[in-house]
């Protein structure tokens, strides 16, 4: 996160530029081993900070458009 924030303006511009031009492809996720309570480990795929930003933007953009379509109790 700190690395992304060091050049925040340019990093956000790069994401916007790639997404708006249709050239955005998320980088590979980082495999992180998480210990399980019963022993062993579970491998989780952790997206990059930039990819999480892109996912959040898309989710916010879509939710305001599709939320009115869903049933109020959903």
N, C-alpha and C positions, 0 to 999 in steps of 0.2 A: 504494500500500500504506500509506504513512504517513498519508494522508488517511483511509483506512478505519479505521486503528488509533486515530486521534484520538478517535473516538466508537465504539470497538469494541463495547461492551456494547449500545448502542442499534442499531448496524448488525446485529449478530448477532440481536438480538431481532426486528428488522424482517424479516430473512430467514426466521427460524423462523416468525413469525406468518403471513407470506404463504404459505410452503410448507405449513404445517399446515392452513391454511384453504382451500387449493386456488387461491389468488389470486396465486401466484408466476408471473411472466412475466419471463424474462431480458431485460435491456436489450440494445439493439443492440451488436454487437461493434465495437471500434475498428479501423479499417483502418490497418495499419502497413506501410510499404514497406520491404522488406528487400533489400539489394543481392545480386545473384547473382554467383557467381565468374566466370562467362563474360560478364558485363555485363548491364545491364538490372536490373530489380527484380522482386521477387515480393511480392504483396500478401497479408499474413496478417491474419486476423480474430482480434483479441485480446479475450477476454471481460473483463468488469469483475472486480475483486477479489471483490465480493459474489457474482457468478455462479460464480466458481471455488470459493468456499466452498460454495455450494449444490451444485455438481457433485460435490465431494469428499464431502460428507455423503451424498448419494444413492448414490454409488459404494460407500462403506463399508457403508452399510445393505444394499444389494443383494448385495454380494459375500459376506457371511456367510450369506446365505440361498440363493444359487445355487451357491456353490462346492461344497457337498456333492453336487450333482447332476452336476457335470462329472467326466469321467474323470480319474483321478489323474495321468495323463501329459499332460493338456491344459494 
